[in-house]
Amino acid sequence: MNGSSMYALRDVPGKGKGLVAIENIPKGTRILSEQPVITTPERQRDNEWLKTHISQQVDSLSEHQRQSFLSMHNLYPYQNVAEQSLGIIRTNSLPIEADGIGGGVFLEACRINHACDNNAQKNWNQSIKRHTVHALRDIPKGEEITIYYLGLDSSRAIRQKKLQDKFGFFCSCRLCSLPIEKSQENDKRLERIDELDDLIGRDGMLMKFSLRTLRYVDERVRLYNEQGPGNSGLPRAYLDAAQITIANGDLARGRIFAERAVEGWRTACGSDSKEVMEHGSLARNPAKLQLYGLSMKWKTSSDEVPQGLDQNDFEDWLWRREKPKKLEQLEQLADLRNREIFPSFAALPNSNSDLDFYKKVDGTYQPLRHWYFLGEIVDSITLHHLELELTDIDDKKSSLHFYTDGRGSELAPAQIQKGYTVAVLYAQCRVFTYGDPGIRHEDPQMLKIFPVSLKKLLELNDQVQQFSTKVDGIRTCHGCSKKTASLNRCGKCSLFWYCDSGCQRTGWNERGHKANCKLLKHPDLRGLFGRGGTRDGL
Ligand SMILES: C[S@@+](CC[C@H](N)C(=O)[O-])C[C@H]1O[C@@H](n2cnc3c(N)ncnc32)[C@H](O)[C@@H]1O
């Protein structure tokens, strides 16, 4: 085919003909670059006009081109060459964004079959007036080259319907052949990507250049990467991130995001594409963006990029992800007697529009702060779901109902012990159809159980408040209660402090640190004293 050594036109089972790699094609390679042999106008015309317009073009083709054109796939019935040509165009035409032209037929590009997890991307390149196809990932010799026929990513059912209606085939690509649960997972991801697109807003004024919007873009990029390598939505998402950071004066991150966007477009569309040319200058000089300096609250210069971070830490820096501080770095630990953070059952909100606990952001209610319900297990019963009977911080009874997917079975029996304490993040008091009000628990991430009674936990809390916190640079020795700035921390839990080994021995043997130290190494308990870590769970 056209002297190219990268691919050949072959029979592909169940798909008619297709292009197959006949050598390894590295990611980013321009597989083909082609001019149309026939074009169709942008505006709709009647069939007769169209047939004449097309016949004139077919007649002017060389014999080889004409044969090649007339051998192309045709989904429509015909009685003469004019109707056949129209059918071939309707089956194969690719979009062309040039003045007055709406689409065209390309003798090679139009032989490429579809896959929902395509390994190549098609693109009309207006600067060279050619259609290009680039490898989105390494394509090994023998693999079929595939592109995506549809516009937007959508669920399996929608994709299948569109491909059937428009192109007359049933797609059996890897994504369409996933087992049902995996396919639903994939659909959910696509749905969320779509939702995030709305939340992010688009282009200039409609976009809010806030940390929240950057979080949405971060999530979107993570979902794209979970979908598989080389998703065509990635460059746009990186450009969004570049705009948000540069609008806040952050040139270091803005430059990196812009570079990633340009790199993505370079891979998918080539260095001479409109996107690379338009945004390449942004990567070179991010301060040129009109939005630069809308706010200067994240101000950095282009080269203020941290060195020596591992990949995860670098991504955390880049996306401005907050990392919870290590407990021993905190000067104040959460006080479990603070009723704002640890309310009793009676003080819990009973809906997520309770404005003492929630605020409305972008149309949804979000927690104003962390709060945890603490209760000691006094009994447990499983009928339809696990139900724990608890006593709260005021010694009042309440119940916790497990409406998680596992209905409580996700907990090991050894965790559900009378006398253990449960902490539930963002607990709400709910009225149930039968029985007394209780807490409806749905997300396993939001619950932890500590192997200690509530009373003991509060006593431990009192010691933590007295001996682990720093006031005006001063801490208190747990062995002799001396207040000084020069104490040594317990090497095991790193939360209690001592003058010397004598005081440490007193603390360990006489003041209960032997038992408490073990408890304080429990990561979930450390999370609780560190105010529960992040909003994503306890
Ligand atoms: C633009 S043509 C592609 C080249 C075509 N296979 C040929 O033989 O010329 C589009 C047609 O190819 C077939 N096709 C493309 N992708 C396919 C797929 N994933 N599975 C089955 N058939 C496919 C369908 O018949 C579709 O209408």
The ligand as an SDF file (V2000), in Angstrom:
LIG
                    3D

 27 29  0  0  0  0  0  0  0  0999 V2000
  -14.3600    2.6300    7.2390 C   0  0  0  0  0  0  0  0  0  0  0  0
  -14.6810    0.9680    6.9810 S   0  0  0  0  0  0  0  0  0  0  0  0
  -13.2790    0.1810    7.5640 C   0  0  0  0  0  0  0  0  0  0  0  0
  -12.6230   -0.7110    6.5590 C   0  0  0  0  0  0  0  0  0  0  0  0
  -13.4360   -1.8990    6.1890 C   0  0  0  0  0  0  0  0  0  0  0  0
  -13.2850   -2.9810    7.1520 N   0  0  0  0  0  0  0  0  0  0  0  0
  -13.0960   -2.4000    4.7790 C   0  0  0  0  0  0  0  0  0  0  0  0
  -13.0700   -3.6100    4.5950 O   0  0  0  0  0  0  0  0  0  0  0  0
  -12.9070   -1.5780    3.9110 O   0  0  0  0  0  0  0  0  0  0  0  0
  -15.9410    0.7310    8.1600 C   0  0  0  0  0  0  0  0  0  0  0  0
  -16.5400   -0.6170    8.1570 C   0  0  0  0  0  0  0  0  0  0  0  0
  -15.6080   -1.5860    8.5980 O   0  0  0  0  0  0  0  0  0  0  0  0
  -16.2550   -2.5500    9.4110 C   0  0  0  0  0  0  0  0  0  0  0  0
  -15.6980   -2.4340   10.7650 N   0  0  0  0  0  0  0  0  0  0  0  0
  -14.9630   -1.4450   11.2680 C   0  0  0  0  0  0  0  0  0  0  0  0
  -14.5980   -1.6940   12.5180 N   0  0  0  0  0  0  0  0  0  0  0  0
  -15.1110   -2.8740   12.8520 C   0  0  0  0  0  0  0  0  0  0  0  0
  -15.0970   -3.6740   14.0330 C   0  0  0  0  0  0  0  0  0  0  0  0
  -14.4620   -3.2930   15.1350 N   0  0  0  0  0  0  0  0  0  0  0  0
  -15.7480   -4.8540   14.0120 N   0  0  0  0  0  0  0  0  0  0  0  0
  -16.4250   -5.2720   12.8950 C   0  0  0  0  0  0  0  0  0  0  0  0
  -16.4750   -4.5510   11.7440 N   0  0  0  0  0  0  0  0  0  0  0  0
  -15.8300   -3.3650   11.7120 C   0  0  0  0  0  0  0  0  0  0  0  0
  -17.7190   -2.2110    9.4410 C   0  0  0  0  0  0  0  0  0  0  0  0
  -18.3390   -2.9520    8.4370 O   0  0  0  0  0  0  0  0  0  0  0  0
  -17.7270   -0.7570    9.0840 C   0  0  0  0  0  0  0  0  0  0  0  0
  -18.9110   -0.3330    8.4870 O   0  0  0  0  0  0  0  0  0  0  0  0
  1  2  1  0
  2  3  1  0
  2 10  1  0
  3  4  1  0
  4  5  1  0
  5  6  1  0
  5  7  1  0
  7  8  2  0
  7  9  1  0
 10 11  1  0
 11 12  1  0
 11 26  1  0
 12 13  1  0
 13 14  1  0
 13 24  1  0
 14 15  1  0
 14 23  1  0
 15 16  2  0
 16 17  1  0
 17 18  1  0
 17 23  2  0
 18 19  1  0
 18 20  2  0
 20 21  1  0
 21 22  2  0
 22 23  1  0
 24 25  1  0
 24 26  1  0
 26 27  1  0
M  CHG  2   2   1   9  -1
M  END
$$$$
